[in-house]
Amino acid sequence: MNAVETSSHIHRDAEGRAWIDDTNIKVIEVVLDHIAYGWSADEIHLQHPHLSLAQILAALSFYFDHLQEFDHLIALSLERADALAVAGHDSPGRRRLRTLGKLR
C-alpha cells in the first residue's frame, strides 16, 4: 500500500488567525459567507472561484472543529460593530449633514 499525503489547507499566523494556504483569505471570511448567506461549499466556490473546493471544505471543517472559538470571535466583532455604530450616530459629519437638512 502506498502512503497518501494530505494537506489541511489551513495554517495559523503568529497572532493565531486561521488562513487558507496560498491565499490572502482568512478562514473566518469563508465562515461568514456560510453563516450570513447560508451558502454551501459549492455556492462559496461559485462566488470565490479562486478558492478550490478543497480549500473551502477545509476552512468549513476547521470552523466546525473550532466552533466555540469562531463563534466567540464573531460575537466580539458584532459587539465592536454595534459600538462603532452608536459612537458614529452623532459624529461631526452626521451633525453637519443634519444642519444642512440632508440627514435626520
HELIX and SHEET records of a PDB file:
HELIX    1   1 VAL A   27  TYR A   37  1                                  11    
HELIX    2   2 ALA A   41  GLN A   47  1                                   7    
HELIX    3   3 LEU A   53  ASP A   65  1                                  13    
HELIX    4   4 LEU A   67  GLY A   88  1                                  22    
HELIX    5   5 PRO A   92  THR A   99  1                                   8    
SHEET    1   A 2 ILE A  10  ARG A  12  0                                        
SHEET    2   A 2 ALA A  18  ILE A  20 -1                                        
END                                                                             
